[in-house]
Amino acid sequence: MRKETTAIHTPFHKRDAYGSLSFPIYHTAAYEFDSAQEMTEVFSGRILEPDYSRVMNPTVTHFENRICALSGAANVFAMNTGMSAIFNTLMVFAETGKTIVTSKHLFGNSYALITKTLARFGVKAQVVDLTDTHTLDNIIADDACLIYTEIITNPQLEVVDLKELSRIAHKHGIPLIADTTLLPFTVVNAGSLGVDVEVLSSTKYISGGATSLGGLIIDYGTFPQVNERIRFEFLFNVGSYMTPHAAYMQTIGLETLAVRYAQQSRNAATLAELLLDIPSIKHVNYPGIVTSPYYDITARQFSSAISPTSSTGRVTAIGAVLTIDLETEQACYDFINRLKLIRRATNLFDNKTLAIHPASTIFVGFSDEQRKEMDVLNTTIRISVGLEDVNDIFEDIKQALLK
């Protein structure tokens, strides 16, 4: 079956007693066993059946199975948030005295997790330019335990060469871990690009209209300790497993992911092209703009996620996030305050178009100097493009730019 069909028709692990077309929500904490021997087999991990919903739940397992079928992964783990997915995956490899190799171009909380939270436990960070793979190959720390990147960075929208990063990581015997939140795994197979483990916020594209929180660890099986430690250690000892209700909502969201992504990415590309011609916007950043410094690597690496170019040939549809830069920080505040249709909110890939000023919100905990080093500018507004008619989105932006 093709992916659009698989997303809807992945078989149930067990037939529902009532023939439900949607996998039921198992809102329960524990499960009964037929014998002491069966209980031992399940608790020891020799039989993968639910024993306690902190570790395994049938509704969550069905969601994980759909992701497995769509991604071709060896293992999938559904967590309660994207940050939880990131934390659990990093902790598979990180330990006191080891170094995480990463970039200054990361989502604010991911950067703080690596450089601040994990640092308190003796995990070091080597912050480098991941686009300069030639230099990285020569300077990577001897005690490096992994390379961590974002498939498209948030909010800088930088694109790195995943195959090159993978080559360097594997040369040093360590995994490449990539946050793939900004492009659905259904249209970009990160495993084929050399990524060992994907982490993502399923709150975004998958949930469908921001219905629920969640995160995914998509493990391609190249480093066996991922499955071992998450399944038999972290799920028991950390307690980050997705709730059954969230899994139910996100299974439904998964069924419409393909059509929503296609429309949102087309809207974003159309909007980016329209905004290029507005003089009061100083810069439009979108990976599909052919003049972007990341356009060539984007087109080559993510060709499966790209829609045809516009009639003018200036923009290709790739993802549903763009940024604009205005003259001053105050101009950004004024613009956001004037919006009428576009919502003033964080999150990505809601059905509604959302606008946020990253420097004063997502990155508010960083100093001016730190934000400058991370290329998070006071003049930047991030726009997550929704499913509305793109002309209505554009009209709202135009009126909000008027003084």
Secondary structure, 3 states (H helix, E strand, C coil): CCHHHHHHHCCCCCCCCCCCCCCCCCCCCECCCCCHHHHHHHHCCCCCCCCECCCCCHHHHHHHHHHHHHHCCCEEEEECCHHHHHHHHHHHHCCCCCEEEECCCCCHHHHHHHHHHHHHHCCEEEECCCCCHHHHHHHCCCCEEEEEEECCCCCCCCCCCHHHHHHHHHHCCCCEEEECCCCCCCCCCHHHHCCCEEEEECCCCCCCCCCCCCEEEEECCCCCHHHHHHHHHHHHHCCCECCHHHHHHHHHHHHCHHHHHHHHHHHHHHHHHHHCCCCCCCEEECCCECCCCCHHHHHHHCHHHCEEECCCCCEEECCCEEEEECCCHHHHHHHHHHCCCCEECCCCCCCCCEEECHHHCCCCCCCHHHHHHCCCCCCEEEEECCCCCHHHHHHHHHHHHCC
